[in-house]
Amino acid sequence: VQLVESGGGLVQAGGSLRLSCAASGFSFDDLAIGWFRQAPGKEREGVSCISSADGTIRYADSVKGRFTMSRDAAKNTAYLQMSRLKPEDTAVYYCAADPLCRLQVDGNVYEFDYWGQGTQVTVSS
């Protein structure tokens, strides 16, 4: 399994960015795909994931209504469209894959099995 993120960068508050995750070694029918983020000095946070079983999409409350996750099976690529960005969205964003689409377990971040190297997103105020 290999996951390669791209699309990060610097954007002003209120702006938009689209992250991409090129996946290889598996199909979206086999594993859920998710996005996580980690800001300096903070714990990693689950942002969104898409279930392999039925395509259900989950979002963290902090991004609902602003971020949209999608996937393209033909390209084996997942996307995270981020809109109305805020300075608190600044973090390294990671793509991840796992049998389950879960963002939290008992209040703690759920640890996916496979991870990309991350891409930096910086939102200036």
Solvent accessible surface area in square Angstrom, and as a share of the most:
residue,aa,sasa,rsa
1,V,78,0.45
2,Q,112,0.50
3,L,8,0.04
4,V,67,0.39
5,E,8,0.03
6,S,60,0.39
7,G,37,0.35
8,G,30,0.29
9,G,30,0.29
10,L,132,0.65
11,V,25,0.14
12,Q,138,0.61
13,A,49,0.38
14,G,54,0.52
15,G,22,0.21
16,S,60,0.39
17,L,36,0.18
18,R,134,0.49
19,L,0,0.00
20,S,24,0.16
21,C,0,0.00
22,A,53,0.41
23,A,10,0.08
24,S,52,0.34
25,G,72,0.69
26,F,25,0.10
27,S,45,0.29
28,F,6,0.02
29,D,119,0.62
30,D,93,0.48
31,L,21,0.11
32,A,0,0.00
33,I,0,0.00
34,G,0,0.00
35,W,0,0.00
36,F,0,0.00
37,R,17,0.06
38,Q,70,0.31
39,A,22,0.17
40,P,118,0.74
41,G,91,0.88
42,K,134,0.57
43,E,152,0.68
44,R,63,0.23
45,E,59,0.26
46,G,6,0.06
47,V,0,0.00
48,S,0,0.00
49,C,0,0.00
50,I,4,0.02
51,S,14,0.09
52,S,23,0.15
53,A,97,0.76
54,D,107,0.55
55,G,26,0.25
56,T,58,0.34
57,I,68,0.35
58,R,110,0.40
59,Y,54,0.21
60,A,17,0.13
61,D,119,0.62
62,S,55,0.35
63,V,0,0.00
64,K,117,0.50
65,G,67,0.64
66,R,20,0.07
67,F,5,0.02
68,T,78,0.45
69,M,2,0.01
70,S,50,0.32
71,R,76,0.28
72,D,45,0.23
73,A,76,0.59
74,A,102,0.79
75,K,138,0.59
76,N,33,0.17
77,T,17,0.10
78,A,0,0.00
79,Y,29,0.11
80,L,0,0.00
81,Q,66,0.29
82,M,0,0.00
83,S,35,0.23
84,R,141,0.52
85,L,2,0.01
86,K,83,0.35
87,P,55,0.35
88,E,115,0.52
89,D,0,0.00
90,T,35,0.20
91,A,1,0.01
92,V,43,0.25
93,Y,0,0.00
94,Y,46,0.17
95,C,0,0.00
96,A,0,0.00
97,A,0,0.00
98,D,2,0.01
99,P,76,0.48
100,L,91,0.45
101,C,10,0.06
102,R,103,0.38
103,L,19,0.09
104,Q,113,0.50
105,V,48,0.27
106,D,137,0.71
107,G,59,0.57
108,N,101,0.52
109,V,39,0.22
110,Y,41,0.16
111,E,91,0.41
112,F,7,0.03
113,D,91,0.47
114,Y,90,0.34
115,W,71,0.25
116,G,11,0.11
117,Q,114,0.51
118,G,13,0.12
119,T,19,0.11
120,Q,87,0.39
121,V,0,0.00
122,T,48,0.28
123,V,7,0.04
124,S,42,0.27
125,S,132,0.85
